[in-house]
Each structure stands twice: as structure tokens, then as C-alpha cells.
Amino acid sequence: MIRTPLRPLARILEAREKGENPDAIERENKRIRHEQMRDHARQRAEGRLLVLGVCFFCAFAVVGARMGLLATSEPVEPRAYAPGAIISASRADIVDRNGHLLATNFETHALYAQPRHMVDPEAAARKLVRVFPDLDEKRLIKDFTGKRKFLWIKKKISPEQMQAVHDIGDPGLLFAPRDMRLYPNGKLAAHVMGGASFGKEGVNAAEVIGVAGVEKYFDDYLRDPANAGKPLQLSLDLTVQAAAERVLYGGMKLMNAKGATSVLMDVRTGEVVSVVSLPSFDPNDRPRPAVEGDASDSPLFNRSVQGVYELGSVFKIFAAAQAIDLGLVNAQTVIDTKGPMKVGGFRIGEFRNKNYGKLSVTDIIVKSSNRGTGRMALDIGVKRQKDFLQSLGFFEETPFEIVEAAGGRPLLPKRWTDLSTVTISYGHGISTSPMHLAAGYAAIANGGYRVKPTLLKQQRPQRGPQVMSARAAADARAMLRKVVTKGTASFAEVPGYHIGGKTGTADKPRPRGGYYEDKVIATFAAIFPAHDPRYALVVTLDEPVESSGDRPRRTAGWTAVPVAAEMVRRVAPLLGLRPTVEPKNEPVVTLTSSN
């Protein structure tokens, strides 16, 4: 075998001449070449690792940037769709004073779509519109064939609707389980319940939140998981509420009124046993708020607490009670009501220009004399009248456990003059809610103690501050009874229940000043049984017209009073009140005079 040298012969000869070993030189050269090859390979490997590291870094940077973008933007799908997200849908029940269910949670489903999984979007849209007529077919087709990956179609559906959608058979139409708020009594006590809606929501759960009424006022309590087995118990009586709503609705239609409200209150505890506002709505399908027109015409408007009206002559009893309490008059004090009477350049007249002459304080209330009440008010004076009405709660918003009550703050005169004192004494120049009025009459009924209206069941009577003497309250109650037996509220007589009350008919103010001649607010404020009152009742009709006679009649005696009487006739037995024979209570008559 011939060896092929790895180096030039000239270099071998040169090395031998110098006495060097050529093999050693060759081994050294190999070592150097191997080290150079190793270093080159290491450099190439390090370069590849660097490129690979940069690629990994860029990939993770892109993923991280995308995650950050998704976290700071509104997702196409609900947040709760991500694994691990938790939404609490628990909400405590609401019951009436006897434990009857008013509101509860109900398992249902929502309907959503994933268009990319749909087989025939246009056919699915057409069939969905047949199941849900309120949907827009063109809009659905646009959404299903566009770039959207997820969209809600219906937030809650019935079992029948769910089956109908299931029968469509498109895999892109899916159902999401959730709890919804259910009001098993429909429209009953709608303004008290208010309604609920969905807050945070995902595909597998949705948070239920209150949007109005007690649902919103007590939202924190109802949503607290610790209260899941502790229902919120209200003061309402479901059977009484149902009877009151039926009577008031029938009365509103019979009297051709545009709206109506009633408040039934326990005069000792302040518990509101029934409160009705018409027109009403179904909280299971709460309508949207009105965006135009008069808000008070909306069915969402709660006339019992949000409605602030000049209520008319129902206020006269407060002037009489205060005058008696101050010792200025007694029930039989005679006051000359003959005209003319001018205060601050303004003429004080009587209804239909009547001239009653000299009347006792009792007859001033029975006949509803403006001038007689005004003369008592002048003797009372501005400051004392203001203090008295303030003590009854007429200067503050209603302390009532629904969010809408905050909007019912009374409207008072900017300058409280002698003229204001006179007109306020007969219910003009001051605007209050029917709930305020019911609380004021409750103070007269319970012996002179202020009560605050409440929607929560109470275990014992309230003992608020005394705003008038027991004697003044008793005299006022006797006057209210005579208004029914001898005065303007004769239609309120219900055998066995002995109602006492006062009528009030106030012209409605025009938006730009002045008053309508043919539009009124008619109110009857009552207590019953009059000899030992347990309840105060206020019935108010908006623009009533009683048309059974030759000419239309709008006064409360013809409109609100019959409705209130029928309501007492229906609810008194439900309240556990038995018909009784009215005790005789003939007062000692002492005639004095006051100018």
C-alpha cells in the first residue's frame, strides 16, 4: 500500500534538514485543524440556538400581547364563558306578611348562537322569527352570515319556546342554563316588586339584580348568599292587595280616570298592607322607560309615592286639629265664614260660590268651607303651621322602602306668606304624595302619634313623636265621621264599618301656569272603623269623570268616595274586622265664637 503524504514533500525535506520530526509536525497540524473545526461547529450551534431563542421569544411575545388585548377589550363572548369564572345567581325570595310567595328564582334557559357552526343561517333566522315574532329576520340573517362568532338571541325563554328552537335542529343554536326572577302573581303589587334583570352574565350563569322597587332597595340583602334561606317579608297582605287592585281598576274604568292610586296603612305600626298604582305592568316582562311624553303617564310611574299632587280639601282636617290642639278653638266654636275674604290681595272663595255664614268648626269640615278653614289658619300663623306640617312629615321625601319613594318629595311655597298659610290649609299651594297623606291621617287615627310608612312587617306598634294631643285627634276623628254621615262623603257609608274621612277635589295645574277647568285630582282620605281606627285609606283618581247623570261630575264625593267605600267593603273582612254597631258618642255642645 502506497502512503499518500498529507503534507508537501518540500516541507518534509526542510524539516529533516532542521532536525525536526515530520510526524510530530503532522500530528500538531491535525490537532490545530480539529480545534478549528470544533470552534466553527460550536459557533454554528450557538447561532442556531440564538435564532431559536429569538423565535420562541417572539412567539411568546405575540401570545402575551394578544392575551393583554383580550383582557382590556370587550370580549365577543361573555367573560364567564372562561373556565373558572364564577357568577352567583342566588337571590332570596320575597314573601307577604303571611308567607305567601311574591318573588322567587326560577330555572330557565337563554338562547344564543354560534354562527360559524350553523348549517343554514337563513333558514334558521326564518324559523326563529316564527318562534319569536318580535325578532327582526333581516337583522338575524346579517348577524348569522357576518363575522360575529357569538350573539345572544333571547336572555330567557319558556320551555315551549325552547322545544320549538330545538325542533329547528341547527347545531349553531344553543341553550344556556340560568336562573331568572319570577313573580308568580303577575301584575299584582308590580310597583312594589319593581323588577329584576341580569347583571354579569355568561353562557353558563347570570347574575340577577334588582332594577326597581323593593328588588333594588334591598338588592344587597337579597343577593347575599347568607340570606338564601331567609326570605324578605313585607307588610303587604296578598289577598288584600288583590282585592284592592280589582276594586281600584274597576273604579278607574267606571269613573273614566286616566290613572288611580290607593294606600292602605295600619295606623299603629305604619305598615302598608296594600298599595296600588294604575296603570300597572307585569314585572315578569317589565317595559322600557318612556323616552318622550309625560313620565307620569307611564305604567312604570308609581303614583302612590312619585305622584306629587295638590290634594285639596283633605288637608282641612289638619288645620282644624292644630287649631284645637293649640286651644284656639274647640269642635263647636262658631266661625263666621261669610265673605268677602281677601288675603294678600287674593280673594278666598267657596266651592260654587256658596255662602255658609256662621259655622261651627265641625260644620266647617263637614261642609268643606275654604273661608272657615282659612280663618283658622290665619289664627294659627305661618310659623306654627309650618312646624306642624313638618312634624307630620310633609316636608321630606317619603321614608318608604322602594327606590322610587325618593322622587316623591313634597313641593312647598318658596315664600310662605299669610296667603300661603290660608291656601295650604285647604290643600292648595302644597303638593304631596298620597303616601304622605295616609301617614298624616294615621296620626289622627292613632291618637296623635306620627308613624312612618313601612313595607316591612312589624312586630309591635310604632311610638313616634306626639304631634297633637289625644283630645285634638279624637275631635278630628269625630269630624271625619260626620263628613260621611252628614257631609260630602255620604257615599262612603258602609254598614258595620263606620268610615270617617274627608273629600278633596283639586284642579290640575297647567304646565305653563294656571289651572284646568275640567281636569281634577279627586281624593278621599279615610279612617276605619271611625270609633276605634285600625286603618287609614287614601284613594286618588286622576282626571275622573262620573257620567251617569245629566252632566259630568268630577268631585271626589261622586268619584273617589264610592271607590273607597267599595274597597273597604271588600278588604275589611279580609283584615279580620267584623261588622259592629257604632257606639253612641254624643259630645257636650259648648258654643263660643271666633271672628
C-alpha positions as CSV (number, residue, x, y, z in Angstrom):
1,M,0.0,0.0,0.0
2,I,1.5,3.3,-1.1
3,R,1.0,6.0,1.6
4,T,-0.2,9.4,0.2
5,P,1.5,12.1,2.2
6,L,-0.7,14.7,3.8
7,R,1.9,17.5,3.5
8,P,4.1,18.8,0.7
9,L,7.5,16.9,0.2
10,A,9.4,20.2,0.3
11,R,8.3,20.9,3.8
12,I,9.3,17.3,4.9
13,L,12.8,17.8,3.5
14,E,13.0,21.2,5.0
15,A,12.0,19.8,8.4
16,R,14.6,17.0,8.2
17,E,17.3,19.4,7.4
18,K,16.4,21.3,10.6
19,G,16.4,18.1,12.6
20,E,12.6,18.1,13.2
21,N,10.3,15.1,13.2
22,P,7.8,15.4,10.3
23,D,5.3,13.0,12.0
24,A,5.2,15.3,15.1
25,I,4.6,18.3,12.8
26,E,1.8,16.4,11.1
27,R,0.1,15.5,14.4
28,E,0.3,19.1,15.6
29,N,-1.3,20.3,12.4
30,K,-4.1,17.8,12.7
31,R,-4.7,19.0,16.3
32,I,-4.9,22.6,15.2
33,R,-7.3,21.7,12.3
34,H,-9.5,19.7,14.7
35,E,-9.7,22.6,17.1
36,Q,-10.6,25.0,14.3
37,M,-13.3,22.6,13.1
38,R,-14.7,22.3,16.7
39,D,-14.7,26.0,17.2
40,H,-16.5,26.5,13.9
41,A,-19.1,23.9,14.8
42,R,-19.6,25.5,18.2
43,Q,-20.2,28.9,16.7
44,R,-22.7,27.5,14.2
45,A,-24.6,25.7,17.1
46,E,-24.6,28.8,19.2
47,G,-26.0,30.8,16.3
48,R,-28.8,28.3,15.7
49,L,-29.7,28.4,19.5
50,L,-29.8,32.1,19.4
51,V,-32.1,32.1,16.4
52,L,-34.3,29.5,18.0
53,G,-34.4,31.6,21.2
54,V,-35.4,34.7,19.4
55,C,-38.2,32.7,17.6
56,F,-39.5,31.4,20.9
57,F,-39.4,34.9,22.4
58,C,-41.3,36.5,19.5
59,A,-43.9,33.7,19.7
60,F,-44.5,34.2,23.4
61,A,-44.5,38.0,22.9
62,V,-47.2,37.7,20.3
63,V,-49.3,35.4,22.5
64,G,-48.8,37.7,25.6
65,A,-49.8,40.8,23.6
66,R,-52.9,39.1,22.3
67,M,-53.9,38.0,25.8
68,G,-53.4,41.5,27.1
69,L,-55.5,42.9,24.3
70,L,-58.3,40.5,25.0
71,A,-58.1,41.3,28.7
72,T,-58.5,45.0,28.1
73,S,-61.2,44.9,25.4
74,E,-64.9,43.8,25.5
75,P,-65.0,40.1,24.6
76,V,-67.2,38.7,21.9
77,E,-68.4,36.1,24.3
78,P,-69.3,36.7,28.0
79,R,-66.4,36.8,30.4
80,A,-68.0,33.9,32.4
81,Y,-67.5,31.7,29.5
82,A,-63.9,31.2,30.5
83,P,-63.3,28.2,32.8
84,G,-63.1,29.1,36.4
85,A,-65.3,32.2,36.2
86,I,-68.0,32.2,38.9
87,I,-71.2,34.1,38.9
88,S,-73.6,34.0,41.8
89,A,-77.2,33.7,40.7
90,S,-78.6,33.1,44.2
91,R,-81.3,35.6,45.4
92,A,-83.6,35.4,48.4
93,D,-87.3,35.1,48.0
94,I,-89.8,37.8,48.8
95,V,-93.0,36.9,50.7
96,D,-96.0,38.8,52.1
97,R,-96.9,39.2,55.8
98,N,-98.4,35.7,55.8
99,G,-95.6,34.0,54.0
100,H,-97.2,33.9,50.6
101,L,-94.7,34.0,47.8
102,L,-94.3,37.3,45.9
103,A,-90.9,36.7,44.1
104,T,-88.6,33.8,43.7
105,N,-85.9,32.4,41.4
106,F,-86.8,30.1,38.5
107,E,-84.6,27.8,36.5
108,T,-84.8,28.6,32.8
109,H,-82.6,28.9,29.7
110,A,-81.2,31.6,27.4
111,L,-80.8,31.2,23.7
112,Y,-77.6,32.1,21.9
113,A,-76.0,31.4,18.5
114,Q,-72.5,30.5,17.2
115,P,-72.9,31.4,13.5
116,R,-69.7,29.5,12.4
117,H,-71.4,26.3,13.5
118,M,-74.7,27.0,11.7
119,V,-75.7,24.8,8.8
120,D,-78.3,27.0,7.2
121,P,-78.2,30.5,8.8
122,E,-81.0,32.0,6.6
123,A,-83.4,29.1,7.3
124,A,-82.6,29.3,11.0
125,A,-83.4,33.0,11.0
126,R,-86.8,32.5,9.3
127,K,-87.8,29.8,11.7
128,L,-86.6,31.8,14.8
129,V,-88.9,34.6,13.8
130,R,-91.8,32.3,13.8
131,V,-91.0,31.3,17.4
132,F,-90.1,34.9,18.5
133,P,-92.2,37.3,16.4
134,D,-90.5,40.3,18.0
135,L,-87.2,39.4,16.3
136,D,-86.0,41.1,13.1
137,E,-85.4,38.5,10.4
138,K,-83.1,40.7,8.3
139,R,-81.0,41.6,11.3
140,L,-80.7,37.9,12.3
141,I,-79.6,36.9,8.8
142,K,-77.0,39.8,8.8
143,D,-75.6,38.6,12.2
144,F,-75.6,34.9,11.2
145,T,-73.8,35.5,7.9
146,G,-71.4,38.1,9.2
147,K,-68.2,37.9,11.1
148,R,-69.7,37.5,14.6
149,K,-68.8,34.3,16.4
150,F,-71.3,34.6,19.2
151,L,-74.5,36.5,19.9
152,W,-77.4,36.4,22.4
153,I,-80.8,35.9,20.8
154,K,-83.0,35.7,23.9
155,K,-82.0,36.1,27.6
156,K,-84.8,34.0,28.9
157,I,-87.2,31.6,27.1
158,S,-90.1,29.4,28.1
159,P,-90.0,25.6,28.0
160,E,-92.3,25.7,25.0
161,Q,-90.0,28.1,23.1
162,M,-87.0,26.0,24.0
163,Q,-88.6,23.0,22.4
164,A,-89.6,24.9,19.3
165,V,-86.0,26.1,18.9
166,H,-84.7,22.6,19.5
167,D,-87.0,21.4,16.7
168,I,-85.3,23.8,14.3
169,G,-82.3,21.4,14.5
170,D,-79.5,23.8,13.7
171,P,-76.3,23.0,15.7
172,G,-75.4,26.7,15.9
173,L,-78.4,27.4,18.1
174,L,-77.5,26.7,21.7
175,F,-79.1,27.0,25.2
176,A,-77.6,28.5,28.3
177,P,-78.9,27.4,31.7
178,R,-79.6,30.2,34.2
179,D,-81.9,31.4,37.0
180,M,-84.4,34.2,36.3
181,R,-86.6,36.2,38.7
182,L,-90.2,35.0,38.7
183,Y,-93.2,36.9,40.0
184,P,-95.9,34.2,40.3
185,N,-98.7,36.8,40.8
186,G,-98.1,38.7,37.6
187,K,-99.1,42.3,37.8
188,L,-100.1,42.1,41.5
189,A,-98.1,44.6,43.6
190,A,-96.0,45.3,40.5
191,H,-94.8,48.8,41.6
192,V,-93.7,47.3,45.0
193,M,-91.8,44.4,43.4
194,G,-90.3,46.7,40.8
195,G,-88.5,44.0,38.8
196,A,-85.1,42.4,38.3
197,S,-82.8,41.9,35.4
198,F,-79.4,40.3,34.5
199,G,-76.1,41.8,35.7
200,K,-72.9,40.0,35.0
201,E,-73.7,37.1,32.7
202,G,-72.1,34.2,30.9
203,V,-73.1,31.2,28.9
204,N,-73.5,29.0,32.0
205,A,-74.8,31.5,34.6
206,A,-76.2,35.0,35.0
207,E,-76.3,37.4,38.0
208,V,-79.8,38.6,38.9
209,I,-80.0,42.2,40.1
210,G,-82.9,44.4,41.2
211,V,-83.8,47.3,38.9
212,A,-86.7,49.0,40.7
213,G,-89.0,48.7,43.8
214,V,-88.0,46.6,46.7
215,E,-85.9,44.4,44.4
216,K,-83.5,47.3,44.0
217,Y,-83.9,48.9,47.5
218,F,-83.0,45.6,49.2
219,D,-80.7,44.3,46.5
220,D,-77.7,43.8,48.8
221,Y,-79.8,41.8,51.2
222,L,-81.4,39.7,48.5
223,R,-78.1,38.9,46.8
224,D,-76.3,37.9,50.0
225,P,-75.8,34.1,49.9
226,A,-76.2,34.1,53.7
227,N,-79.8,35.1,53.2
228,A,-80.7,32.5,50.7
229,G,-83.0,30.7,53.1
230,K,-84.3,33.9,54.8
231,P,-87.0,35.4,52.6
232,L,-87.6,39.2,52.8
233,Q,-91.0,39.5,54.5
234,L,-93.1,42.5,53.5
235,S,-96.1,44.1,55.3
236,L,-98.3,43.5,52.3
237,D,-101.2,41.1,52.5
238,L,-101.5,39.4,49.2
239,T,-105.3,38.8,49.4
240,V,-106.0,42.4,50.5
241,Q,-103.7,43.6,47.7
242,A,-105.6,41.6,45.1
243,A,-109.0,42.9,46.3
244,A,-107.8,46.5,46.4
245,E,-106.3,46.2,42.9
246,R,-109.6,44.8,41.4
247,V,-111.7,47.4,43.1
248,L,-109.4,50.3,42.1
249,Y,-109.1,49.1,38.5
250,G,-112.9,48.8,38.2
251,G,-113.4,52.2,39.8
252,M,-110.8,53.8,37.5
253,K,-112.7,52.5,34.4
254,L,-116.1,53.3,35.8
255,M,-115.1,56.9,36.5
256,N,-113.2,57.3,33.2
257,A,-110.0,58.3,35.0
258,K,-106.6,58.2,33.3
259,G,-104.9,56.8,36.5
260,A,-105.5,55.9,40.1
261,T,-103.7,55.0,43.3
262,S,-104.6,53.7,46.8
263,V,-102.8,53.3,50.0
264,L,-104.0,51.2,52.9
265,M,-102.0,51.6,56.1
266,D,-102.1,50.2,59.7
267,V,-102.3,53.4,61.8
268,R,-100.5,51.9,64.8
269,T,-97.5,50.3,63.0
270,G,-97.2,52.3,59.8
271,E,-97.3,49.0,57.9
272,V,-98.6,49.4,54.3
273,V,-100.9,46.5,53.9
274,S,-101.8,47.4,50.3
275,V,-100.6,50.0,47.8
276,V,-101.8,50.2,44.3
277,S,-100.8,52.4,41.3
278,L,-102.6,52.2,38.0
279,P,-101.9,51.8,35.1
280,S,-99.6,48.9,36.0
281,F,-97.3,46.4,34.4
282,D,-96.1,42.8,34.7
283,P,-92.6,42.7,36.4
284,N,-92.0,39.4,34.6
285,D,-91.9,41.5,31.4
286,R,-91.0,44.9,32.6
287,P,-91.5,47.6,29.9
288,R,-88.8,50.1,28.9
289,P,-89.0,53.6,30.4
290,A,-90.7,56.2,28.3
291,V,-88.3,58.4,26.4
292,E,-90.9,61.0,25.5
293,G,-94.1,62.4,26.8
294,D,-95.2,62.8,30.4
295,A,-93.4,60.4,32.7
296,S,-96.5,60.2,34.9
297,D,-98.4,58.6,32.1
298,S,-96.0,55.6,32.0
299,P,-97.2,52.4,33.7
300,L,-93.8,52.4,35.5
301,F,-94.8,55.6,37.3
302,N,-95.7,54.9,40.9
303,R,-98.5,57.3,41.7
304,S,-98.6,56.5,45.4
305,V,-95.1,57.8,46.1
306,Q,-93.8,59.5,43.0
307,G,-97.1,61.3,42.3
308,V,-96.9,64.7,44.0
309,Y,-100.3,66.5,43.8
310,E,-102.3,69.4,45.2
311,L,-104.8,67.2,47.1
312,G,-107.4,69.8,48.0
313,S,-109.7,69.8,51.0
314,V,-108.4,66.6,52.5
315,F,-105.9,69.0,54.2
316,K,-108.6,70.9,56.1
317,I,-108.7,68.4,58.9
318,F,-105.1,69.2,59.8
319,A,-105.9,72.9,60.2
320,A,-108.9,72.0,62.5
321,A,-106.8,69.5,64.5
322,Q,-104.0,72.0,65.0
323,A,-106.3,74.8,66.0
324,I,-107.9,72.6,68.6
325,D,-104.5,71.4,69.8
326,L,-103.4,75.0,70.3
327,G,-106.5,75.9,72.2
328,L,-107.6,78.4,69.6
329,V,-111.0,76.7,69.1
330,N,-112.9,73.6,70.0
331,A,-115.1,71.4,67.9
332,Q,-118.2,73.6,68.4
333,T,-116.5,77.0,68.2
334,V,-118.5,79.2,65.8
335,I,-116.7,81.0,63.0
336,D,-118.2,83.4,60.5
337,T,-117.4,82.1,57.0
338,K,-119.3,84.9,55.3
339,G,-117.5,86.7,52.5
340,P,-115.8,88.6,51.2
341,M,-112.4,87.4,52.4
342,K,-109.2,88.7,50.9
343,V,-105.7,87.8,51.9
344,G,-102.7,89.4,50.2
345,G,-105.0,90.8,47.5
346,F,-106.3,87.4,46.7
347,R,-110.0,86.6,47.2
348,I,-110.8,83.4,49.1
349,G,-114.0,81.8,47.7
350,E,-116.1,78.8,48.4
351,F,-116.9,75.9,46.1
352,R,-119.6,77.1,43.6
353,N,-119.6,80.5,45.3
354,K,-121.6,79.2,48.3
355,N,-122.0,81.4,51.4
356,Y,-122.4,79.3,54.5
357,G,-122.5,82.2,57.1
358,K,-121.7,81.2,60.7
359,L,-120.5,77.6,61.1
360,S,-119.0,75.5,63.9
361,V,-115.6,74.1,63.4
362,T,-117.2,70.7,62.9
363,D,-119.5,72.1,60.2
364,I,-116.6,73.8,58.5
365,I,-115.1,70.4,58.0
366,V,-118.5,68.8,57.2
367,K,-119.4,71.4,54.6
368,S,-115.7,71.9,53.5
369,S,-115.6,75.7,53.9
370,N,-112.5,77.3,52.5
371,R,-113.1,80.6,54.3
372,G,-113.7,78.9,57.6
373,T,-110.6,76.8,57.3
374,G,-108.6,79.8,56.1
375,R,-109.6,81.9,59.2
376,M,-108.4,79.1,61.5
377,A,-105.2,79.0,59.6
378,L,-104.6,82.8,60.0
379,D,-105.1,82.4,63.7
380,I,-102.5,79.5,63.7
381,G,-100.0,81.6,61.8
382,V,-97.2,80.9,59.3
383,K,-94.6,79.5,61.7
384,R,-96.8,77.2,63.7
385,Q,-98.5,75.9,60.6
386,K,-95.1,75.1,59.0
387,D,-93.8,73.4,62.2
388,F,-97.0,71.3,62.5
389,L,-96.9,70.1,58.9
390,Q,-93.2,69.4,59.2
391,S,-93.9,67.3,62.3
392,L,-96.3,65.2,60.2
393,G,-93.6,64.5,57.6
394,F,-94.9,66.8,54.8
395,F,-91.5,68.5,54.3
396,E,-89.5,65.4,53.5
397,E,-89.4,62.6,50.9
398,T,-91.4,59.5,51.9
399,P,-89.4,57.2,54.2
400,F,-90.6,54.2,52.2
401,E,-88.6,51.1,51.2
402,I,-88.7,51.4,47.5
403,V,-86.3,53.4,45.4
404,E,-89.0,55.4,43.7
405,A,-90.0,57.0,47.0
406,A,-87.0,59.3,46.8
407,G,-88.7,61.1,43.9
408,G,-91.8,62.0,45.9
409,R,-90.6,65.0,47.9
410,P,-93.4,67.5,48.6
411,L,-93.5,70.8,46.7
412,L,-93.6,73.8,49.1
413,P,-94.0,77.5,48.5
414,K,-90.8,79.4,48.1
415,R,-92.1,82.2,50.3
416,W,-94.5,81.1,53.0
417,T,-96.8,84.1,53.4
418,D,-100.2,84.6,55.1
419,L,-101.8,83.8,51.7
420,S,-99.8,80.5,51.6
421,T,-100.9,79.6,55.0
422,V,-104.6,80.1,54.0
423,T,-104.4,78.2,50.7
424,I,-102.4,75.4,52.2
425,S,-105.0,74.9,54.9
426,Y,-107.4,73.8,52.2
427,G,-104.9,71.8,50.2
428,H,-103.7,74.3,47.6
429,G,-100.1,75.7,47.3
430,I,-98.6,72.5,48.7
431,S,-98.2,69.2,46.7
432,T,-97.7,65.9,48.4
433,S,-98.0,62.2,47.6
434,P,-100.9,60.0,48.7
435,M,-98.4,58.1,50.9
436,H,-97.7,61.3,52.8
437,L,-101.4,61.9,53.2
438,A,-102.0,58.4,54.5
439,A,-99.3,58.9,57.2
440,G,-100.9,62.2,58.2
441,Y,-104.3,60.6,58.6
442,A,-102.8,57.7,60.5
443,A,-101.5,60.2,63.2
444,I,-105.1,61.5,63.6
445,A,-106.4,57.9,63.8
446,N,-103.9,56.6,66.4
447,G,-104.3,59.4,69.0
448,G,-101.8,61.9,67.7
449,Y,-98.5,60.0,67.1
450,R,-96.5,60.2,64.0
451,V,-95.9,56.9,62.1
452,K,-93.5,56.3,59.3
453,P,-94.8,54.2,56.4
454,T,-93.0,50.9,56.0
455,L,-93.1,47.9,53.7
456,L,-91.6,45.6,56.2
457,K,-93.7,43.5,58.6
458,Q,-93.5,45.0,62.1
459,Q,-93.8,43.0,65.4
460,R,-95.0,45.9,67.5
461,P,-96.7,49.4,67.1
462,Q,-94.5,52.4,66.4
463,R,-94.3,55.1,69.0
464,G,-93.2,58.1,67.1
465,P,-93.3,61.7,68.5
466,Q,-96.7,63.0,69.5
467,V,-97.7,65.7,67.0
468,M,-101.1,66.6,68.5
469,S,-103.0,65.9,71.7
470,A,-105.2,62.9,72.1
471,R,-108.1,65.3,72.5
472,A,-107.4,67.1,69.3
473,A,-107.1,63.8,67.5
474,A,-110.4,62.5,68.9
475,D,-112.2,65.6,67.9
476,A,-110.8,65.4,64.4
477,R,-111.9,61.8,64.1
478,A,-115.4,62.8,65.2
479,M,-115.4,65.4,62.5
480,L,-114.3,63.0,59.8
481,R,-117.1,60.6,60.8
482,K,-119.7,63.4,60.4
483,V,-118.3,64.2,56.9
484,V,-119.6,60.7,56.0
485,T,-122.9,60.8,57.9
486,K,-123.8,64.4,57.1
487,G,-121.4,65.9,54.6
488,T,-119.7,65.5,51.2
489,A,-118.8,61.8,51.7
490,S,-122.2,60.3,52.2
491,F,-121.5,57.5,49.6
492,A,-118.7,56.2,51.9
493,E,-121.2,54.8,54.4
494,V,-120.6,51.0,54.7
495,P,-122.9,49.3,57.2
496,G,-120.9,47.8,60.1
497,Y,-117.6,49.5,59.4
498,H,-118.3,53.2,60.2
499,I,-115.9,55.1,57.9
500,G,-114.7,58.6,58.7
501,G,-113.0,60.6,56.0
502,K,-112.6,63.8,54.0
503,T,-113.0,64.6,50.4
504,G,-110.7,66.7,48.3
505,T,-111.1,67.9,44.7
506,A,-108.2,69.9,43.3
507,D,-108.0,71.5,39.8
508,K,-104.9,70.2,38.0
509,P,-102.3,72.8,37.3
510,R,-101.4,73.7,33.7
511,P,-97.7,73.2,32.7
512,R,-97.4,76.9,31.9
513,G,-99.3,78.2,34.9
514,G,-102.9,78.4,35.9
515,Y,-105.4,75.6,36.3
516,Y,-107.5,73.4,34.1
517,E,-111.3,73.9,34.4
518,D,-112.2,70.4,33.5
519,K,-109.3,68.3,34.9
520,V,-109.1,67.4,38.6
521,I,-107.4,65.2,41.1
522,A,-110.1,63.7,43.3
523,T,-109.1,62.2,46.7
524,F,-110.8,60.6,49.6
525,A,-108.8,60.1,52.8
526,A,-110.5,57.8,55.3
527,I,-110.0,56.0,58.6
528,F,-111.9,52.9,59.7
529,P,-113.6,51.9,62.0
530,A,-114.1,55.5,63.0
531,H,-114.7,54.8,66.7
532,D,-111.5,52.7,67.1
533,P,-109.5,53.2,63.9
534,R,-107.2,50.5,62.7
535,Y,-106.5,51.6,59.2
536,A,-106.1,54.7,57.1
537,L,-107.1,54.6,53.4
538,V,-106.3,57.1,50.7
539,V,-107.9,56.7,47.2
540,T,-106.9,59.2,44.5
541,L,-108.2,59.4,40.9
542,D,-106.5,61.3,38.2
543,E,-109.0,63.2,35.9
544,P,-112.1,61.2,36.8
545,V,-115.5,62.0,35.2
546,E,-118.7,60.4,36.5
547,S,-121.1,60.5,33.6
548,S,-124.2,58.7,34.7
549,G,-126.2,61.9,35.2
550,D,-127.3,64.7,33.0
551,R,-123.9,66.5,33.4
552,P,-120.4,65.2,34.1
553,R,-119.4,65.2,37.8
554,R,-115.8,65.3,38.8
555,T,-115.8,66.0,42.6
556,A,-114.4,63.4,45.0
557,G,-117.8,62.8,46.6
558,W,-119.1,61.4,43.3
559,T,-115.8,59.7,42.1
560,A,-113.2,58.7,44.7
561,V,-115.7,58.1,47.6
562,P,-117.7,55.3,46.0
563,V,-114.5,53.5,45.0
564,A,-113.1,53.8,48.6
565,A,-116.3,52.6,50.1
566,E,-116.3,49.5,47.9
567,M,-112.7,48.9,48.7
568,V,-113.5,49.0,52.5
569,R,-116.4,46.7,51.9
570,R,-114.1,44.1,50.2
571,V,-111.0,44.3,52.3
572,A,-112.4,44.8,55.9
573,P,-113.4,41.2,56.3
574,L,-110.0,40.1,54.9
575,L,-108.4,42.2,57.5
576,G,-110.3,40.4,60.2
577,L,-112.6,43.3,61.0
578,R,-116.1,42.2,61.9
579,P,-119.2,44.4,61.3
580,T,-120.2,46.2,64.5
581,V,-122.9,48.5,65.8
582,E,-121.5,52.0,66.1
583,P,-121.3,53.2,69.7
584,K,-123.2,56.3,70.6
585,N,-120.9,59.2,71.5
586,E,-122.9,62.4,71.8
587,P,-120.5,65.3,72.6
588,V,-121.3,68.1,75.0
589,V,-122.0,71.2,72.9
590,T,-120.4,74.4,74.1
591,L,-120.9,77.3,71.7
592,T,-118.3,80.0,71.5
593,S,-117.5,82.5,68.8
594,S,-114.4,83.4,66.9
595,N,-114.0,86.3,64.5
